[in-house]
Amino acid sequence: MNKYVECPECAALVQPDADVEVGELITCPECGTELEVTAIDPLQVTLAPQVEEDWGE
């Protein structure tokens, strides 16, 4: 597994924990953007979806 992945927001190198799993959220230390792990080998991330309030709907 790659040890680093590039943040799609700021291009900084992010190092997730060694036991990271698909679907896990990690945070870019440079810009603070939440990233969702989409694949492990090779390591890939996307911008995490924004959680929206449903306000009881």
N, C-alpha and C positions, 0 to 999 in steps of 0.2 A: 504494500500500500504506500502511496505517496505520503510523505510526511507533511507536505504543505499544499494548500490550494489557494488560488488567486481569488480575492474578493471581487465579485462582478461590479460592485459599486465604486471602489476606489483603487483597485488593482494591488492592494497590499497582500502580502503573503500571510495566510492564516494557518496556524498549526492546531488542528483539533486533537482531542485526547486519542490515545492509541486504540481505545475500545469504542470509538464512535460508531454509531449504527445509522442505517438509512432511516430518514425521517426525523433524526435528531436535529435540534436547533443549536447553532453555535453563533457566537458574536465576534465580529471583526474587531480586533483591538485598536485599529487605526480610526475607523469611522463610526463604530458602534452599530453597524447594520446587522440585523439578524439574518442568518443564512441557514437554509435547510439542506441537509446532506441528502443528495439524490442517488448517489452511487458510491460504493466503497473501493472497487478496484477496476479502473482508476478512480481516485477520489474526485467527486464532483459535487458542487453546491449551486443552489439558485437563491435568489432573494426569497426570504420567508414570506408567505402570504400574510397580509395585514389582517388581524382579527377585528371583525366588526361587531359592534354591539347590536343585539337584536331587539333590545328594549321591550322584551316580553312578547314579541310578535310570533 
